[in-house]
Amino acid sequence: MLKRAVWQGLAAGLVGVAVMTAGEKIEQRLTGRPDSHVPARVLARLTGVSERPRRQPRWLNLAGHYGQGALVGVLRSVMAQAGLRGPVASGMFTVVRLTGDQILENATGVGAPPQTWPRRELAVDVLHKAVYGFATGAVADALAARDGLGPGQRHAARRPGRRSDVGPLPRSAAHARRS
């Protein structure tokens, strides 16, 4: 499961970042908001690459932007392989993506806690991360569906709904290769 989740998640994450970036470019044309160089600054601080005073190198910004999206996409793929699929799973994943961004930005001193941001900036960020989360989820779910039901879905299929009288799948069934 994990081997498949890595390549599927990298692919799903890259598609999610591409869709999010397209949406950001449309929004920037409509609002006049400039490009963010936060991904480049975070990556520079994590790797020791020197930062520039204003605009960061495009390659560094793209590496930070697409790299983080691809890596976090692996988590969404693990969710899909386990059986956490669909809009609810993508909503949960969007929160994880927002949290990951904030941990990296705040730990490196590049960003400030979201509650200190202007509300418009916060709304734009949440919107774009939701686009990423749901686009990544759609790809991860489609790729995982080719492998069949995940263990959680097989467990739920035993008797619909969450019930105390339905025990877990046997260990062998939880880890069995799906057809």
C-alpha positions, 0 to 999 in steps of 0.5 A: 500500500505505501509503495503505491501511495508514494508515487500516486501521492506525488502525482496527485500532489503535483496535479493539485499544485498545478490546478491551484496555481492556475486558480491563483493566476486567474485570481491575481489577474482579477485582484492585482495581488502580486506573486507570493515568495513565501515558498521560496523563503521557506525553502531557502531557510530550510536548506540554507540557500541565501535569500534576496531582499525582495523577489526570490529566484523563480526556480526556488519559488517553484521548487518550494511551491511544487515540492511541498504540494507533491510531498503533502500529496503523499499523505492524501494518497495514504488516506485514499489507500486506507479508504478515506476518500471523497469530499469529506476526506478532501476537506480533512486533507485541506486542513492538514495542508493549511496546517503544514504551511503554517508550521513551516512558515511560522517555524522558519520566521517567514510567516505569521499566525493566520489570526494576525493576517488581514481577513481578505488574505486569509480567505484567499489562502484558504480558498487556494488551499481548498482548491489544492486539497480537493484537486489532489483528493480527486486524483488520489481517490481515482488512483486508489480506486484502481486498487479496489476498496481500502481497509476502512471501506471494507470494514464499513461494508460489513455493516453500514454505519458506525456500530459498536457490534461490528468488530475490526477486520481480521488482520489478514483482511486489513492488509490483504492486496485488493483486487 
